[in-house]
Amino acid sequence: MKKTLSFTVSIAAPRQLVWETMLGPDSYKAWTSAFAEGGSYFVGSWDEGSKIQFLAPGGDGMTAVIAKNKPYEFLSIRMLGEISKGVEDTTSEKVKAWAPAYENYTFAEVAAGTTVTVSLDTLTEYEQYMLDDYPKALGLLKELCEQATKAARA
C-alpha cells in the first residue's frame, strides 16, 4: 500500500543556492549519502519531461521522469520503475503495485533563508526507512548549503 510522507527543513541559505546544491552532481551525492554509503548519483537531466535514473554506488536504483521543473520553486519527480543489475523494470507486477510514485520538492523563500518541503509516495514496507533516513539526508543538505553560505560571506 502506498503512503505519502512529508518532511520540511529550514536552511539559512538563499533559495537558488539550496536548489543548486540539491541538484548539483557532487552535492547531490553528498546529501544522498544518508540513503546509500558513498552517496547516490543520478544519470540524466533535471529538465522537465526528461528521463533520469537515481542509482546507488552498485548501480541499482530507480528510473523516473521529471514531471515538473519550476526552477528555484518546485520540482516533481515521477518514479516509474526499478533498476536491478543494469536492467530497468517498469512493467512487472511488483513495480505496477506502486508506480507511478511522486517525489515533490517545494522551495519557499523565508526571512531566515529557505524552507524545503518534500512530499513523497512510498510503500508501507519502506515507510520506516524513509522516516529514519530522509531527515538525515535533509540535514546533510542543510549543512552543505549553510557551509557554502558562510564561506561566501567570509
C-alpha distance (Angstrom), angle and dihedral (degrees) to the residues before:
residue distance angle dihedral
M1 . . .
K2 3.80 . .
K3 3.76 121.7 .
T4 3.81 130.5 -176.8
L5 3.80 117.4 -132.0
S6 3.81 127.5 -170.0
F7 3.78 131.3 -154.9
T8 3.79 130.8 179.7
V9 3.78 131.4 -166.0
S10 3.80 129.7 -177.5
I11 3.79 113.7 -144.0
A12 3.81 125.3 -169.2
A13 3.79 93.1 -137.8
P14 3.82 137.5 90.9
R15 3.80 116.1 -83.2
Q16 3.83 94.0 -119.1
L17 3.81 91.1 54.4
V18 3.82 91.6 48.6
W19 3.82 91.1 50.1
E20 3.79 93.2 47.8
T21 3.81 92.4 45.6
M22 3.79 92.2 49.9
L23 3.81 93.1 50.6
G24 3.82 103.4 32.3
P25 3.84 113.1 109.8
D26 3.81 97.3 -123.5
S27 3.79 97.4 37.4
Y28 3.83 90.9 44.3
K29 3.80 88.4 57.3
A30 3.83 90.0 49.6
W31 3.80 99.0 51.1
T32 3.80 94.3 40.1
S33 3.81 90.9 55.3
A34 3.82 84.1 95.4
F35 3.81 87.1 72.9
A36 3.80 100.1 40.8
E37 3.78 129.4 17.5
G38 3.78 106.8 -111.8
G39 3.81 90.7 25.6
S40 3.74 132.4 -92.5
Y41 3.76 121.5 -95.2
F42 3.77 136.6 -160.1
V43 3.78 133.9 -131.9
G44 3.78 116.8 -159.5
S45 3.77 136.5 29.7
W46 3.79 136.5 -53.4
D47 3.84 89.3 -142.7
E48 3.78 115.1 123.7
G49 3.82 110.4 -92.8
S50 3.81 93.1 17.7
K51 3.77 125.9 129.1
I52 3.80 116.0 -118.2
Q53 3.80 133.8 178.7
F54 3.80 124.9 -151.8
L55 3.78 110.4 -153.7
A56 3.79 138.2 -175.3
P57 3.83 117.5 -136.4
G58 3.83 89.8 -91.7
G59 3.83 91.9 56.6
D60 3.81 99.7 -107.6
G61 3.78 118.7 121.0
M62 3.78 146.7 97.2
T63 3.77 136.6 -42.6
A64 3.79 120.4 -144.6
V65 3.78 148.6 156.2
I66 3.79 125.7 -126.7
A67 3.81 100.6 -115.1
K68 3.81 96.0 -175.5
N69 3.78 134.4 4.4
K70 3.79 117.4 -177.0
P71 3.83 100.5 168.0
Y72 3.80 116.2 -117.7
E73 3.83 91.0 -2.0
F74 3.80 115.5 56.5
L75 3.80 140.3 3.3
S76 3.80 125.1 -177.1
I77 3.79 121.5 -170.1
R78 3.82 119.0 -166.0
M79 3.80 107.8 -153.6
L80 3.78 110.0 -148.0
G81 3.78 106.9 173.3
E82 3.77 152.6 -35.6
I83 3.77 134.5 -79.3
S84 3.79 118.0 -145.8
K85 3.81 124.5 173.8
G86 3.79 89.0 -13.3
V87 3.81 94.2 -53.4
E88 3.79 118.9 119.9
D89 3.84 115.7 -142.0
T90 3.80 119.0 -166.1
T91 3.80 99.1 143.2
S92 3.83 110.1 49.1
E93 3.80 120.2 110.7
K94 3.81 88.3 -114.7
V95 3.82 91.2 58.9
K96 3.80 94.8 38.9
A97 3.82 87.3 58.4
W98 3.81 90.2 70.1
A99 3.81 110.7 11.7
P100 2.86 130.0 138.1
A101 3.78 97.5 41.8
Y102 3.79 124.2 165.4
E103 3.77 136.3 -139.2
N104 3.79 111.1 -167.5
Y105 3.80 124.2 -171.4
T106 3.81 121.5 -166.0
F107 3.82 119.7 -169.6
A108 3.80 115.2 -160.4
E109 3.78 124.5 -173.9
V110 3.80 110.8 -133.2
A111 3.82 133.3 172.7
A112 3.82 92.1 -96.9
G113 3.82 93.9 46.6
T114 3.80 125.5 -87.4
T115 3.77 136.5 -12.5
V116 3.80 115.9 -153.6
T117 3.78 117.4 -161.6
V118 3.78 118.9 -169.1
S119 3.78 122.7 -164.1
L120 3.79 115.7 -175.7
D121 3.77 139.1 172.6
T122 3.78 116.0 -131.1
L123 3.77 138.4 166.2
T124 3.78 117.0 -105.4
E125 3.81 89.2 -114.4
Y126 3.84 90.4 61.3
E127 3.81 96.7 40.0
Q128 3.81 96.6 98.4
Y129 3.81 91.6 46.1
M130 3.81 89.8 53.9
L131 3.82 92.6 44.2
D132 3.81 89.5 52.2
D133 3.81 101.1 40.1
Y134 3.81 107.5 30.4
P135 3.83 93.6 67.1
K136 3.82 88.6 49.3
A137 3.81 90.7 51.9
L138 3.80 92.3 48.7
G139 3.82 88.5 48.2
L140 3.80 88.9 56.0
L141 3.82 90.5 48.4
K142 3.81 89.4 50.6
E143 3.81 91.0 50.3
L144 3.82 93.1 49.4
C145 3.80 93.0 48.5
E146 3.78 95.9 44.9
Q147 3.82 92.0 47.7
A148 3.81 90.0 51.2
T149 3.81 90.5 48.6
K150 3.82 92.2 50.6
A151 3.81 91.1 46.9
A152 3.82 91.0 51.2
R153 3.82 90.7 52.3
A154 3.82 94.5 47.7
